[in-house]
Amino acid sequence: MQYIDRLDEAEARYEEVNARMADPAVISDSDQYRKISRTHSELSELVMKYREWKKANRELREARVMLNEADAELRQMAQLEVVRLEPELAAFERDLEVLLLPKDPHDEKNVILEIRKGAGGDEASLFAGEVFRMYTRYAEEQGWKVEITSLSESSVGGLSEVIAMISGNKVYSRLKYESGVHRVQRVPATETQGRVHTSTITVVVMPEADEVDVQIDAKDLRIDTFCSSGPGGQSVNTTYSAVRITHLPTNTVVSCQDEKSQIKNRSKAMQVLRSRLYQMELEKQLAQIGAERKSMVGTGDRSEKIRTYNFPQNRVTDHRIGLTLHQLDLVMEGRLQVIIDALTSYYQSELLRGQGRAA
C-alpha cells in the first residue's frame, strides 16, 4: 500500500502525544493540554484505522500461506478467510486514503449560521424559519449548542433573517457545504388556485474566527447601543442593551439584541463580526486560487442554487451532486445526515482525483 511511511510516522507521533498527555507538566497547563488533546483527536481515527489495516493484512498473509497446506479442510478454511479479508483490506485502504487527505483547518471550528429570505416575499420568510428549525433539530441530534445572535421576524410569523452560533464537535466539517441558495417549491397557504410557487432563501455557514485569526483595531469600530425590540420581557425598550457594531473599513454591520446584558450582546456581535471578516479574507484567497479549486473545497457559492425542496412531491434535490431523496418530510425534521454524508464523500472523491492528477 502507498503512504506506509506517512502512516508509520503518524503512529509514532500518536504514541508520542499519548505519552505527553500523561505528563503532569502538560496536564497542569490548560492551553498546552488543549493543543495536545486536539492533536491526539486528529491522529486517533487515522492510527486506529491503520492498526485495523495492519491486523487484516497480517491475517491475509497468513491465510494465503495456509492455501498451500496439505490438509484440504485447512485449505478450504484459508480460502474463506482470503475471500473475507481481501475486500475488507481494500475498504481499509480507501478509508486511509481519505484520512490522509489534507485537513481543512476549519473543520474543528464552531460556526456562525446566517439565514435570510430571498425571492418570494412572505413565503420565503416562512421557509427561512423552517430551514432554521431544520438545522436546529439537526444540531440537537448531534449534541451541539445553538445560540441566537440576531433574529428578525416577518409579519406572517416567518424569519426575514436569523444569525446563530452553533458550537460543538466538528460543526464546520458537517455544515460547511450548506452555504448557498436554497429553493422551495410548494403551494402557499394563501394560494387559492393550488398553484406551486417558487421562493428562495440564502444560507451562509462561516467558521467561527478566534481573536488570533482576525485582528481588529478598536479605532476601526463604531459601536452604537439601542433599545431591544421584540420578545424579551420587561427589559425590552427600557434599557440600551442591544448593540450595533460597524467595521468602518469594510462597512460591515453586526447587531445583537438577544441578551439582556449589553456586555453579552457586544461579545456575541464581535464573534459574528470576526467570523464575517475572516470569511471575506477566505473568499479573497479562494478567488486567487481559482474556480476549480474553489469548487473542489466546497465553499458553497452563495449566488448559486444548491438545493431544491419540493413539497408536493416530498422531494429534496442537491444540484451539486445530483442527489434526489423522496424524504423531504424527514429532512425538514433535521434528518440531514444522508445529504451531508453524500456531500462529504463527493468532495473527498474530488480531492482524491485532484491528488491523482497531481501525482
Buried (B, 14 or more C-beta within 10 A) or exposed (E): EEBEEEBEEBBEBBEEBBEBBEEEEBEEEEEBBEBBEEBBEBBEEBBEBBBBBBEBBEBBEEBBEBBEEEEEEEBEBBBEBBEBBBEBBEEBBEBBBBBBEEEBEBBBBBBBBBBBBBEBBBBBBBBBBBBBBBBBBBBEEBEBEBBBBBBBBBEEEBBBBBBBBBBBEBBBBBBBBBBBBBBBBBBBEEEEEEEBBBBBBBBBBBBBBEEEBBEBEEEEBEEEBEEBEEEBEEBBEEBEBBBBBBBEEEEBBBBBBBBBEBEBBBEBBBBBBBBBBBBBEBBEEBEEEEEEEBBBBBBBBBEEEBBBBBBEEBBBBBBBBEBBBEBBEBBBBBBBEBBBEBBBEBBBEBBBEBEEEEE
